[in-house]
């Protein structure tokens, strides 16, 4: 799964940034569910902002806080057929760029965070995502898959991390459940941090 991540470094990106509503610099190093996040949609790629935590378009509430389901992650094996994600699966494909993400490990009494970042030539990771528009508000979720060896036994789930070819396939509607199987990651333990903590020191090795 993925419950915390780091904003991407898009200073030198060729992606069209003209539609960004928030400034991704300075970067956030503790992005949480319900936060606004940068997503990439369509072809050619365009950047927009969405709330992290998908609210389906059919939800009848008037306040996003009325949607109580935990939809910041969605299983790629199930999303196609789940009512919450079914429409977004067909019409709302997106990419969610990240500088890395955290996963916790260890016994329940002493769990600690680990930071995962790209081990490829690209500085950023690109998560497969789904976009939904509810009451003219964009919301999104990060797809997850069964963990590969890249997680080194730390967790049994991980984000669906796409290479350049897989990104195009995902945006074009691919239903290939093996997407992200070849993601190259590096990992190191970091110091425990609180809900409101932020800054580059969060990703420094413990």
C-alpha positions as CSV (number, residue, x, y, z in Angstrom):
1,X,0.0,0.0,0.0
2,X,1.0,3.6,0.0
3,X,-0.1,6.0,2.8
4,X,2.7,8.6,2.7
5,X,4.9,9.9,-0.2
6,X,7.2,12.7,-1.2
7,X,6.4,15.3,-3.9
8,X,8.2,14.8,-7.2
9,X,11.0,17.0,-8.3
10,X,9.6,18.6,-11.5
11,X,12.0,21.5,-11.8
12,X,13.4,20.1,-15.1
13,X,10.3,18.3,-16.2
14,X,9.1,18.6,-19.8
15,X,5.5,18.0,-18.6
16,X,3.1,20.9,-19.3
17,X,2.8,22.6,-15.9
18,X,0.5,25.4,-17.0
19,X,-2.6,24.1,-15.2
20,X,-1.0,23.6,-11.8
21,X,-3.0,25.2,-9.0
22,X,-0.5,24.6,-6.2
23,X,3.2,25.2,-6.3
24,X,5.0,21.9,-6.0
25,X,8.2,23.8,-4.9
26,X,9.1,23.8,-2.0
27,X,8.4,20.1,-2.0
28,X,6.5,18.2,0.7
29,X,8.2,15.2,2.2
30,X,5.1,14.0,4.1
31,X,2.2,13.9,1.7
32,X,-0.9,12.4,3.4
33,X,-4.3,11.2,2.3
34,X,-6.7,14.1,1.7
35,X,-3.8,16.4,0.7
36,X,-3.9,18.0,-2.8
37,X,-1.5,16.2,-5.1
38,X,-0.2,16.7,-8.6
39,X,-1.5,14.2,-11.2
40,X,-0.8,13.8,-14.9
41,X,-3.6,13.1,-17.3
42,X,-4.4,12.7,-21.0
43,X,-2.1,12.7,-24.0
44,X,-0.1,14.8,-24.3
45,X,0.4,14.9,-20.5
46,X,-1.2,17.8,-18.7
47,X,-0.8,18.5,-15.0
48,X,-3.7,19.2,-12.6
49,X,-4.3,18.9,-8.9
50,X,-6.6,16.4,-7.2
51,X,-7.4,15.5,-3.6
52,X,-5.8,12.2,-2.5
53,X,-8.6,9.9,-1.7
54,X,-11.1,9.1,-4.4
55,X,-14.8,10.0,-4.1
56,X,-16.9,8.4,-6.8
57,X,-18.9,10.7,-9.0
58,X,-22.2,9.0,-7.9
59,X,-21.7,9.8,-4.2
60,X,-24.7,11.8,-3.0
61,X,-23.1,13.7,-0.2
62,X,-22.5,17.4,-0.2
63,X,-19.3,17.5,1.9
64,X,-16.2,15.5,1.1
65,X,-15.9,14.6,4.8
66,X,-19.1,12.7,4.4
67,X,-17.3,10.1,2.3
68,X,-15.8,7.9,5.0
69,X,-14.3,5.0,3.0
70,X,-10.5,4.7,2.8
71,X,-10.0,5.2,-0.9
72,X,-6.4,6.6,-1.1
73,X,-5.3,3.2,-2.4
74,X,-7.1,0.8,-4.8
75,X,-6.1,-2.8,-5.6
76,X,-5.4,-3.2,-9.3
77,X,-6.8,-6.7,-9.2
78,X,-10.2,-5.5,-8.0
79,X,-10.8,-1.9,-9.2
80,X,-12.3,-2.8,-12.5
81,X,-15.3,-4.4,-10.9
82,X,-15.7,-2.4,-7.7
83,X,-18.5,0.2,-7.9
84,X,-16.3,2.8,-6.2
85,X,-13.7,2.6,-8.9
86,X,-15.4,1.1,-11.9
87,X,-16.1,4.4,-13.7
88,X,-12.7,5.8,-13.0
89,X,-11.1,2.6,-14.2
90,X,-12.8,3.1,-17.6
91,X,-12.6,6.9,-17.9
92,X,-10.2,8.3,-15.3
93,X,-6.7,7.0,-15.9
94,X,-3.9,9.2,-14.5
95,X,-0.3,9.1,-13.3
96,X,0.8,10.3,-9.9
97,X,4.4,11.3,-9.9
98,X,6.4,11.0,-6.6
99,X,9.9,11.5,-5.4
100,X,9.5,8.3,-3.3
101,X,7.3,6.8,-0.7
102,X,7.3,5.4,2.9
103,X,6.4,1.9,4.2
104,X,6.6,0.9,7.8
105,X,8.0,-2.4,9.1
106,X,8.9,-4.2,12.3
107,X,6.9,-5.4,15.3
108,X,3.7,-3.6,16.2
109,X,5.3,-2.2,19.3
110,X,8.2,-0.7,17.4
111,X,7.3,-0.1,13.8
112,X,9.6,2.2,11.9
113,X,9.5,3.9,8.5
114,X,11.5,2.9,5.4
115,X,11.9,5.2,2.4
116,X,11.7,3.9,-1.1
117,X,13.0,5.8,-4.1
118,X,13.8,5.1,-7.8
119,X,16.8,2.9,-8.5
120,X,16.5,3.7,-12.3
121,X,17.9,6.6,-14.2
122,X,14.7,8.6,-13.6
123,X,14.6,10.6,-10.4
124,X,10.8,10.3,-9.9
125,X,8.5,7.4,-9.6
126,X,5.2,7.3,-11.6
127,X,2.3,5.6,-9.8
128,X,-0.7,4.3,-11.7
129,X,-3.7,6.3,-10.5
130,X,-7.4,6.7,-11.1
131,X,-9.2,10.1,-11.2
132,X,-12.8,10.9,-10.3
133,X,-14.6,14.2,-10.5
134,X,-17.2,14.7,-7.8
135,X,-19.1,18.0,-7.5
136,X,-16.5,19.5,-9.9
137,X,-13.7,18.5,-7.4
138,X,-11.0,16.2,-8.7
139,X,-10.1,13.2,-6.4
140,X,-7.7,10.4,-7.0
141,X,-6.4,7.1,-5.8
142,X,-3.0,5.3,-6.1
143,X,-3.2,1.7,-7.5
144,X,-1.5,-1.0,-5.5
145,X,-0.3,-4.5,-6.5
146,X,1.2,-7.6,-4.8
147,X,4.7,-6.7,-3.6
148,X,7.7,-7.7,-5.7
149,X,11.2,-8.4,-4.5
150,X,11.8,-4.7,-4.7
151,X,9.9,-4.4,-1.3
152,X,12.4,-6.8,0.3
153,X,9.8,-8.4,2.4
154,X,8.8,-5.2,4.1
155,X,5.1,-5.3,3.0
156,X,2.9,-7.5,1.0
157,X,1.5,-4.6,-1.1
158,X,3.2,-1.8,-3.0
159,X,2.2,1.0,-5.4
160,X,1.9,0.1,-9.1
161,X,5.1,1.9,-10.3
162,X,5.1,2.3,-14.1
163,X,8.0,2.5,-16.5
164,X,7.8,4.8,-19.6
165,X,6.1,2.1,-21.8
166,X,3.7,1.1,-19.1
167,X,2.6,4.7,-18.5
168,X,1.4,5.0,-22.0
169,X,-0.4,1.7,-21.8
170,X,-2.0,2.6,-18.5
171,X,-3.3,5.9,-19.8
172,X,-4.7,4.2,-22.8
173,X,-6.7,1.8,-20.7
174,X,-4.5,-1.3,-20.2
175,X,-6.0,-4.0,-18.0
176,X,-2.6,-5.8,-17.6
177,X,-2.4,-6.8,-13.9
178,X,1.4,-7.4,-14.2
179,X,2.0,-3.6,-14.6
180,X,4.8,-2.5,-12.2
181,X,6.3,-5.9,-11.8
182,X,9.7,-4.6,-12.9
183,X,9.9,-1.5,-10.8
184,X,13.5,-0.8,-9.6
185,X,13.6,0.6,-6.1
186,X,16.2,1.4,-3.5
187,X,15.3,1.5,0.2
188,X,16.7,2.6,3.5
189,X,15.3,3.0,7.0
190,X,14.5,6.6,8.2
191,X,13.8,8.1,11.6
192,X,10.2,8.0,12.9
193,X,8.3,11.2,12.2
194,X,5.0,12.7,13.2
195,X,1.9,13.6,11.2
196,X,2.9,17.3,10.9
197,X,6.6,16.8,10.4
198,X,8.1,17.8,7.0
199,X,11.3,18.6,5.3
200,X,14.1,16.7,3.5
201,X,15.5,15.4,6.8
202,X,12.6,12.9,6.8
203,X,14.3,10.9,4.0
204,X,17.8,10.9,5.5
205,X,19.0,7.5,6.5
206,X,18.5,6.6,10.2
